[in-house]
């Protein structure tokens, strides 16, 4: 190993010491990984990463994902040193209320953070989506969309199952612009990785179809450079095994105790002495800043060259350049919504089928739509005749065959949507949202408009039985802040649900769709659907209300008629989206569901949560059963007679 130049050593040690000082001041954090991976990060950020600190959102920048998000001080040190808007005062406020340096990196909060990471495995899996988006956009727009996606991942990332799902798909798709630096330090929180992680990780990635560079010494800058050059030239995704030493330079170097928590004044002082760092806490010498901030000049030059290429494209192909700019702004084409289909009252159509018909209209109009399914395409109705499959041979394809990889699908869609120029949606059965929940939650935290399509939404699944009948999942999803959950009552509500999902730009949407056919209803009001809830059937002098969602709205309407025969007048409210309804003014909500009007809630799922709207609930406190869906509904009490009886009991009649 050749000796590193003095300025390189000082610049690398600056990362280590900043991580050490910030964690020490906060009395909280994870200094070990930043100290071990500082050399690899230094080479990547100063020599390979194409970025402009003065414009963190430049579309052609390379993406950097710190999948090992617990080591956030590595990223914050790099952002500060290379000239992003992250002053030293924010480094000093690491992990404090309101700081730009939270415990784990947060997208949209800190300049230069590309994705929210923390739950291990999510970062590397999201990066696969970023690489897919790059490949797709290059196929559409050419070199103006080209970039690499770089990742630093830990042993923990590679242990989590989601990374295996995503990495398997990345190898299949030959995503050559995806390069992962694996922090192969053989240490986890509990101790040596020998305790629980003994398979040959590198051979596993070779089996996935990745290019693998083994045993790169974590302190050898030239070896790191050579590995990165090799990875850039290979048409496969690359995994570079960086044999780092956790907590390098500290008395805890190589020890699992270096993973997290402040080391204490004595060990910090010993580390400074071992590294030969003579400066006070949070003091960085000017020559180190000068070394890192070469990125400012290089980045400004690279962006200027890119902008010239974009302008040349605007001259030669103005429509293509305008389309690229439109999509980066997440602006939908003018008048697109007039092409949404409408459905005729009296038809019967599953809302999953209606969703497919909506997509048949929208896919040709919205080239940013990129669909997919976790091996359930015919059931989810997510692929239209206009779509071809995205593949190594067809990078312009708009449909991703995710295979049975729901967890990875969610994270990959988040990576795709972070491109801003693509709007992904992906389908699976609602019961499998359990597998996707971490990615759904991450989309909600980031505030990105991923669209999750969930079909087979209730006991209406029928013969597949309780393992596939999701009775708790809708309410569980409603518990996630910033996620809109829309359960349409019929085909026309489904069309509006898609409009809501696509017009939303500040968070994800879950569409909850039926397997069984439902009648197309009278009284559907598109504006009411958009507001989350509306009166679908009113009466004069209402004595009570039935509020329902999805397939149970038609049942509520049947019960309304039955009650009317006994002289009991009941209003029926469709409430497809609680989140939109809660965002409406109090006067609107009171007009739909007055507090003084006795209200029964009706939904084929857990009753938990409905108490906010109703005094009585017809729901399920048990799992379903295997039988034809009509029998399951009947046996579990979802009949018009039961609903009418519950209303009467509520009214005391």
N, C-alpha and C positions, 0 to 999 in steps of 0.2 A: 504494500500500500504506500503510495507516494504521500509525502507530507503536505498538508493543506497550507496554502498561503496565509500569512498572518491576518490579512483583512478578512479572508473567508472564515478563519477560526473565530475572530472577534464577532463577526456578523452572526455566526451560528450560536456562539455563546450568548449573544444578546437575546435570542429567542429563549434559551434555557433560563437565563437569569430573570427575564420578564415574567416567564411562567412561574418561577419560584417566588418572586417578590409579590406578584398578584395573589397567588394562593396564600402566601404567608399573611398578607395584609387582610385578606378576607377570612382567614382561618378556615378556609373551605376551598375545595377544588381538586384537580387531578394534575399534578405537575409531572408525573413520571413519563407519560407518553410524549408530551412536547419536548422534554429533555432528550429523549431517545431518538425521536424522528426529526430533530432540528436540522441535521445535515441534508437529509433527503428533501425536506421542505425548502431549504435554502436553495438548493440546486434547481428544483422545480420552479420556484417562484421568481428567481432572478435570471434563469437562462432558458426555460422552456415555456412557461405559462404566458400566453398571449392575452394581455389584459391592460386596461388603462385605469389606474386608480382615480383619475378625475372624472371618469364616466363609468360607474359600476354596471350600468345597464346596456352598454354597447353590445348590439346583437351578435357581433362576430367574435366576441371574446371567448377564450377557452373557459370551460366551467371547472371549478374546483369544489369537490365535495369532501368535507371532513366527516366521513362516516363514523369514525370514532369520536363522536361529538363531546364525550366527556373531557377530551383533551382540548377543549375550546380555546385555551390560552395559546395554543400553537397558532390557530387561525387569527386570533386577535393580535398577537404579536406581529404576524406577517402583514396584516392589514395596516396596522399602525406604522410599521417600519417602511413599507413600500409606498405610503403616501395617501392611503384612503382617509376619509373623514372620520378618523377615530383617534382623537388626541390622547395624550398620556393621562389626562385627567380621567378619561373613561377606563383606561387600564387600571388606574388606581381604585376605581369604583367597581371592580370585578365582582360580580354576583350580588350587587347591591340594588335596592329598589330604584327603578327608573333608569338604570345605567344601560349603555349600549353594549355592555359585555355580560350578558346573562350566563348562567351556568352552562347551558348548551346553546349552540348557535341557533339563531331564530331568523328565518327569512322575512324580509320586509322591515326588520327592526334595526339591523346593523348593516351599514354599507359594505357591500362586497360578499355578504353571506348569500350563497346561491340556493340553499335549501335548509329547512329546519331539520336538525339531526339530534339524536339523543338516544332513542330506542335503538339498540344495536341491530344492524342488518337493514334498517330502513334507508340509510344514506346510500350504500352501495347499490341497493335495489332501485332506488329513485334514479341513480346515475345511469342505470341501464335504459330507463325511459328517456333521459337526456340524450343518450347516444342514438336511440331510435329516432328521436325527433330530428337530430342533426342529419342522419342519413336520409330521412324522408324529405326534409326541406332542401337539402342539396339536390336531390332528384328533381324537385320542383323549380328551384331558383338558382341552382348552380353555385359557384364558388363564394358568393356573398353570404351563404349560410354555413360555410365550413368552419368547424372548430373541433378541438379535442375536449373530452371530458376526463378529468383526472380525479382520482379518489385516493384518500389515505384511509385504509381499513385496518381493523384490529383483529386479534384472535376472536374476540367476542362477536364481531360482525360475521366472521366465517363460521362460527358455531351456530348462529341463529338460522333456523330453517328457511326464512324468507330469502336470505342471500343465496342459498343453494338453488332455490326455484329460479330466481332472477338470473343468476350466473349461468345456469343451464340454458335458459332461453337466449342469453347474450351470445353464448358459444354457438348455438344453433343458427343464430342470425348473423354471425361473423361481424360483430360490431367492432371494427378495427380502430375506431377513434376513441375507444374506451380503454383507459390505462389505470390500473389499480396498483398503488404502492402498498404492499401488505406489511404492516408492522409486525414482523415475525420475531418477537422478543421472547417467546416461550414462557410468558408470565401472564397470569390472570389474577383476579382479586383474591381468590382463595389460596393461590400459590402457583407452583409450576403447572404448565398446561398438561404435563404428564398425568395429573390427577384425573383428567376427564377428556382429553382431546389428543388422541394419539394416532389418528389416521394420517396417512400421507396427504396433507392438504394440496401439495403441489401436483401430485399425480391425479388427485380428484379434479383439479382445474384443467389438467391436460385432457382428462376424460370428457370434461364439458366441451372441449374444443377450443380451449384458450391457448395462447402462446404464453409460456411460463419462463421467467428468468430466475433461477435459483440462487440462493446464498450470496446476495450482494451485501458486502460489508457495510454496516450502517454509518461508518466514519470515513469511508473511501469515496470522496467526491467524484473521482474519475470513473470508478466502477458504477456509481449511480448515474452519471451522465451517459455512459455507454449503454446501460440497461434502458434508459429512457429513449435513446436514439434507436435502439433495436426494437423497442415496443412501437415507436412511431412508424417504423417501416413495415411492420407485420400487418397483414390483412385481418388477423384475428384479434379479439380483445386480449389484453395482456395483463398478467399478474406478475409483479416484480416482488420477490421475497427479499425484503430489507432486513437483514439480521442486525437489529438495533439492540441497544442496552437500555432498558427502562431506567429512568432516573440517572442517566449518564452524568458523571462528574460529582455526584452526591455520595455521601456515606452509605446510602441505600441502593446504590447502582446494582441492577440485576436482581433486586429483591422485590417480591410482590408488595411489600410495605411501601414502595415508592409509587404505587399506582395512584393512590388518592390521599387526600388530607395534607394539611400543612406539615412541613418537616420540623419546624421549630427553629428558634434563633441559632442554636449551636450547629445544627446540620446545615442551615443556610450559610453560615459563616464558613464552615468547612468546605462547602461547595464553591464559594467564591474563591477561596484559597486554592483549591484543586484546579480550578479553571483559570486561575490567574486573572480574575476580574476585580480590578481595584476600585470600582465606582460604587457610589452610594445607591440605595434602592431607587429604582425608576429613573436612573441617569444612564443615558445612552450617548456615547461619544459621537461627535459629528462625522467622523470618517465612516462609522457604521451606517448612519443615515445616508451618507453619500453613496455608499455601496449599494444599499437597497433601492434607493430612489432613482437608480438608472431605469427602473421600471416606468417612471413617469415619462421620460423622454422616449423610450422604446414604445410604450403604449400609445402615446399621442401620435407618433409616427405611423404605427400600424393602423390606428383608427382612421387617420387622414387618408392613408392608402385605400382602406376599405370604403370610405365615403366617396372617394373618387370612382371606385368600381361601381358603387351603387348609382352614382350620377350617370356613369356611362351606360348602365343598364336602363336607366330612365330615359336616356336619349334613344337607345336602340330598340328597347322593348318597354315603352311607357306603361302599358297595361300590367305587365309582370311586376315592374317596380312598384306601381301603385297598389297592386294586390299584396305585395310583401309588406308594405308600410301599413296598409289597412289592418292586416292580420296581427302585426306586432302591437297595434293599439287595442286589440280585442274588439274591434268594431265590426258589427254584423252588416252585411250588405243592405242597402236601402230597400225597404219594402219586402224583405224576405218572408215576413210573417203572413203575408196575404196568401202564400202558397200552402199554408197548413191545411190539411184536409178537414172536411167536416163529414159527419156520419149521420145517417138517417134514423130517426126514431123508429123503433120497432125491430131494427136489426139486432142480432146477438153476436157479440164479438169479445173475445178475451182481451183484456187491456194490453197483454204482451203482444197480441196480434195487431192491435191498433197502433201500438208503439212502432212495430215494424212498418206499418203503412205510413206513419208519419215520417220515418226515416227514409222511405222510398222517395218522398217528396223533397226532403231536406238535403240529402246527401249530394245530389247534383247541384244544388244551389249554394251549398256551404263547403267549399273545398277544404276548409280547416278541420272538418269533422274527420276523426280517425277512430274507427270502431274496433271492437274485439269481443271475445268471449272466452271464458275458461272451459273450453271443450263442450259448450252447450249452445252452440250457434243456432241449431234448428229450434231449440226450446226457447231461447231468449229472443229470437227474431231480431238479431242485431246486425245481420249482414244483408245488404241490399243487392239487387242485380247489377248496380253500377260499380260495385266494389270489387277490387282484386286484392289478393293477399299480399301483404308486406313480406318480403323475403330477400335473401341475398341477391337473387336474380331479378327481383322486381322491387327495388327500393322506393318506387313511387306508389306502391300499393297502399291502400287506405284501411286495410283490415288485418288485425293481428290475431293470429292463432296462438293464444296464450298457453294452450294445453291445460291440464288440471293443475293450475298454479294460481289459485285465487289470491293468496297473500301477495305474491309477486305482482300480479296484475294490478292490484291497487296502487302499490308503490310505483310501478312503471308508469301508470297513467299520470301520477303526480309529477313524475319527471318530464313526461311529454308536455303536460300543460304548462310547466315552467318555461318552456320555449316561447310562450305567449302566442306563437303563430299557428298553433294546432290546438284543437279542442277535442280531447279524447273522451270516449265513453266505453264502458266495458260491462258485460253481462255475466251473471251467474244466478243461481237460485238464492232466494233471500236467506234461507237457513245457513248458507255458506258465507254470509256477511260476517259471521264470527271469525272466519279465517282472515278477512280483510280489515277487521276493525282497527288495527294499528295504523294502517295506511289511510283509512277514512278519517281517523282522528287527526293524523298529520295534515291532511288536506284542509281540515277545518281550522287547525291552528295556523297554518300558513295563509288561509284565506284565498285558496286557488279554486277555480271553477271546474273541478273534475266532476264528471257525471257518472254515477254508479247506477247501473240498471239491474234491479233485482226482480226476478219473476218467481212464480210459484209461491205466492205471498202469504198463504194461510192454510187452514185445514182443508181448503179447497183443493189442495194437492191430491187428497184422496188416498188411493190405494198404496202409495209409497209409505204411508204410515207416519208415526210420530217423529221418527228420526229426520224426516224431510218436511215436516209441517211446522213452520216457524210461528209459534204462538207468542213468544216474548220479544222477537227481534225488532218489530216496528217501534215499540216503546223504548227499547234499548237504544235504537238509533236516535230517537227523539231526545234522548238524554245528552247527546253530544252537542255542545255549544257550536253555533255557526254552521251546522249542517241543516239544510232544508230537506225534510222528508215529505215527499208528495205521494199520496196514495189515492189515485184517481178513481172515481166511481164508475166511469164508462169510457167509451172511445173518445168522445168529445173532450171530456176532462183530461184525457191522456194527451191529446194534441196541445192543450193549454199548458200542461205540465212540462212538456218539452220546450215550449216557448219560455216558460219561467226559468228552466234550467239553463238555457242558452243565453238568455239576457242577463243572467246573474254573473257577475265578475268578481265578487268579493268572498266567495266561499263555495263549497261543494254542494251537490244535490244528489239525493237518493230517490230514484223513481221506484215505486213499489207496485208491482203489476201482477195480475191474476193469470193463473193457468186456465181456469174455467171461463166459459163464455158468459158475458153479462149483457143485459139489455141496454141498448142506447136509450137514454132517458130523456123525457121531456123536462123542460125547466132549467137545463144547464145554462149558466150564465158565465161566459168566459171571463168577464171582469171580476165576477165574484170568486171564480177559481183562483185568479191571480192574487186576490186579496186574502186567500187562504181559506175562506169559508163564506157561505151565502145560504140564503133560504131557497131551496130547490122546489119546495111545494108549501105554499102558505095557506092559511085559512083565516077567516074572520073570527075574532074572539077566541084565539087559541087558548086552550086550557093547559097545554103542556107542549113540550118539544121533544123530538127524537133527533139526536145528533149522531151522525155515523160517517164512516169513511169507506172508500173502496167498495168491495162487493156487498157490503152490508147496507149501502144507501138504498139499493133497490128493495132489499128486505124491509127497510124502514118505511118505504113508500107503500109496500103491501100492507104493513101493519097499520099505517095511517088510514087506509081504506077500510080495514076491518074495524077499527075503532070508530070511524065515522058512522058505520052501520048501527052502533050503539049510542050514537049521539055525542061522542067524545071527539072534540076538534083538536087536532094535533098538528103542529108545524114540523116540517122535516128540514133539517139543516145538513148540508154536505160540508165537511170540514177536511178537505184533502191535505192542507198544509198548515199545521199548527204554527210553524215559525213565521210564516207570512201573516197569518191571522193575528198573532201576538204583536206584530209590528204596526197594525192598523190603529187609528185613533180610538180612544175609549168609546166615543159616540157610535162609531161603526160597529164595534164588537157588541156593545149593549143593544144595538138595534137588531142584531142577528140572534144573540143568545141573552135576552134580558135576565138579570139576576133574580127577578121575582117570578120568573116563569119556570115551573117544575120541569126538569130536563132529565131525560134518560139517554145515556150513551150506549152505542151499539157498535161493537167491533170484535171480530173473531180473533181475539188475542188477549193478553193479560189486561185486567182492568186497572192495574196500577197506573196512576197518572191522570185518569179521566175525572178524578174528583175536582179538578180545577174548572171543569165545565158542567158537570152533572151531579145530581143527587143520588142517582141510581145507575148501575152499569150492567148491561148484559155482555159478559166477556167470558174469558176462560182462565180458570185457576188450575188447570190440569193440562197434560199433553194430549195430543190428538189420538187418532186410531186409524188402522188400515181398513178401508172400505171405499166403495164408490163415494165421491165427494158429497152427493146429495144425501146419502145415508149418514155420513159423518156430521153434516150440518144438522140434520134432523135429530140424531141421537144425542148430540151435544147441546140441543136446545135452541138452535138458531132457526126458529120458525116464526112466522107472522103471529101465530097464536100465542107463543111464549112472550114475544115482544109486547103484544097487546095486553096480555095479562100483567106484565111488569109495569106498564104505564098505569093500568087501573089500580094496581097495588100502591103505586107511588101517589096516586091521587086519592086513595082511600075509598074507591068506588067498587 
